[in-house]
Amino acid sequence: MSGPVAGADGFLRCPWGLSTPDYVAYHDTEWGRPVHGDDALYERLCLEAFQSGLSWLTILRRREGFRKAFGGFSIAAVAEFDDSDAERLLADEGIIRNRAKIEATLANAKVLAGWEPGELDTLIWSHAPEERGAAPLTVTGVPAVTPESTALAKALKKAGVRFVGPTTAYALMQACGLVNDHLADCAFRDPA
């Protein structure tokens, strides 16, 4: 089934949003809602990179572990991490222990720490589509990559940010509300 599905509470939701209680909460209260602030966007960028090749549920269930391990995703704090922190992270069972992803997270903090406050927020949000397209009717109508996500990935890479491609950039755009890919009949598309 690729269209909206009624949950136990009677509300129509995107079908992926009903598979687990974790997804219901995330779908209903976070996904597609605007996120601003450099640290908040850094966190989402990091988590989307860690999700690459895995299910989002794996990351969602370890999010608190990630937050604890990475100093709450404070760019300034993570920029101070050193080789001993990288080794600590590689041994932390509360996160995904992937060396390349951990190294990218640390390197990205060092890059972003040199930016002006609000610069990451401005860069990411400058890639939001100018026009809000028609709401998708089914999950098959939701793209994995768009020209805007390709441009965002390119701009981030040019600025020195690692482990971000067009698909990861689009997932970031969805998660942070730059695009709204809740299905047309989803009760949580336009919350009051």
N, C-alpha and C positions, 0 to 999 in steps of 0.2 A: 504494500500500500504506500503510495507516494504523496497522497494528499493529506490534509489535516485529519487528525484522529481525536476522538473525544476521550478525555481522561476519566478517571473514576469520579471526579468532581463535575463532570459534564462539560468542561471547557474544551474547545477544539485547540489542538496544539500541533506544531510541526511534529511529524512522526518520531524523529530521533529524540525529541524532548520527553518522551514517555517511557523510554526503555529502562530507566532506573530512577530512584528517588533523587540521586545526585543530579541527574540530567534535568529532571522536572524543576528543581530549584534553580539551577543555572539558566535553563531556558526561560523560565518565567520572570526572573529578577535581574539577570545580568546580560545575557547574550543580546547583542543588537542595541544596547543602551549606550548613549554617549559616555566615553571615558576621556577625561582630560587630566593633564598634569604629567610632567616628565617622568617621575618615579612610577606612577600608575601605568603609563604607556610602556616604560622600560620593562616592568613586570610582565605585561601582556606579550611584548615582543619576545622576551626570554622564554616564557611558557609556550608560546607558539613554536619557537625553535626546538624546544625540548620535545614537543608533540610530534615533530616531523618523523614519520615512519611508525608512529604509535597511535593508539586511539586517544581522543581527547579525554575520555573517562579516566584513563591511566594518570594523566596529568592532573585532572580535577581532583581526584582522590588523594593526590600527593601535594596539592597546592600549599597546604599549611607547612608541610615539611620543607618545600622549596622556600617559602617565606622565611622560615626559621634559619635555614642554611645560608640564605643569601641576604641576611641583614634586612629583611623586610623589603628587599629590592630597592633600597635607597641607592641611587647612583653614586653618591659621594662615598657611602660606606663600602660598596662593592669595589669601587675604584681603588680602594686601599688594600684589597685582598692581595696576597702574595702567593708564592709557590707552596708554602705550607698550607694555606687555605685551599688551594687547588687539590692538594693531596687529601686534606680533610674531607672535601666535597666528594672526591672519588671513593671514599670509604663510607659515606653517609647513606644508609639504607632508606632514608626518608625521601630521597630524590631519585631521579634517573641518573645513573652513574656512567655517563657517556663523556669521555675525555674531550672530544671535539666540541660538544655542546657546552660543557663547563668552561673550557678555554674561551669559547666565543662569548659567553656571558660575562666573563671577567674582562676580556679585551674590549667588549662593547661598553662596559661601564667606564673604562679608562678613556675611551674616545668621547663618550657623552659627558663625562665630568668636565671636559674642556669647553663645552658648549655654554652659551648664555642661557639663563633660566627661561623656560618656555620655548626654546628653540626646537626641541624634539617634538613637542606638542604641535607647534606651528608647521613643521615639516610634514608630520604624519597627516594632520588634518587638511593640509593644502592639497592632498591627493583624494579627498572625498569627491565623488562624482558631483558635477555641477547640478545635474537634474536627478531627481528621484524617479527612477524607472517604475514601471508597473510592477506590482507585487507578484512574486512567483506563485503560480497556482499549485505546483507540485514540487517535490524536491529535485526532480529532473530539470526544472527550470532555474535552478540555482547554479551559477558558474563556479568553477574552482579557481579561475584566473580571469582577470579583466585587464584592459589597457591601463587602468588606474593602478591596479596592484603591481603590474609590471613596471610602471613608472616609479612607484613608491619603492619597490625593491631596488631598482637601479639607483635612485637618489640616496637611499640608505647605504648601499654598497659604495657609492662614490664618496660618501662622507666617512667611510671607514668602518661601517657596521657590518659584522660578519654573521653568517648563517641565516640569511634571509633571502628567499627567492620569491617569485611572483605568487606561488601558492601559499606560502607562509604569510606573505604580505596580505593576501586576500583574506585569509583566516583572521588575521589581526584586524582588518577593516570590518569584518563581520562582528567579531567579538567586541570591538570598541565603538560600534554604532556609526561608523563612517558610511556603511551601507546597512539596509534593513532587509535581511533575507528571511524574516518570518513569512510564512505563507500567507496569502491574501486573506484566508478565513481563519487564521490563527488568532485566538482571543488575546494574544500577547503582542501582536504586531504594533498596535498603537495604544499602549496603556495610558490610562487617565492620570 
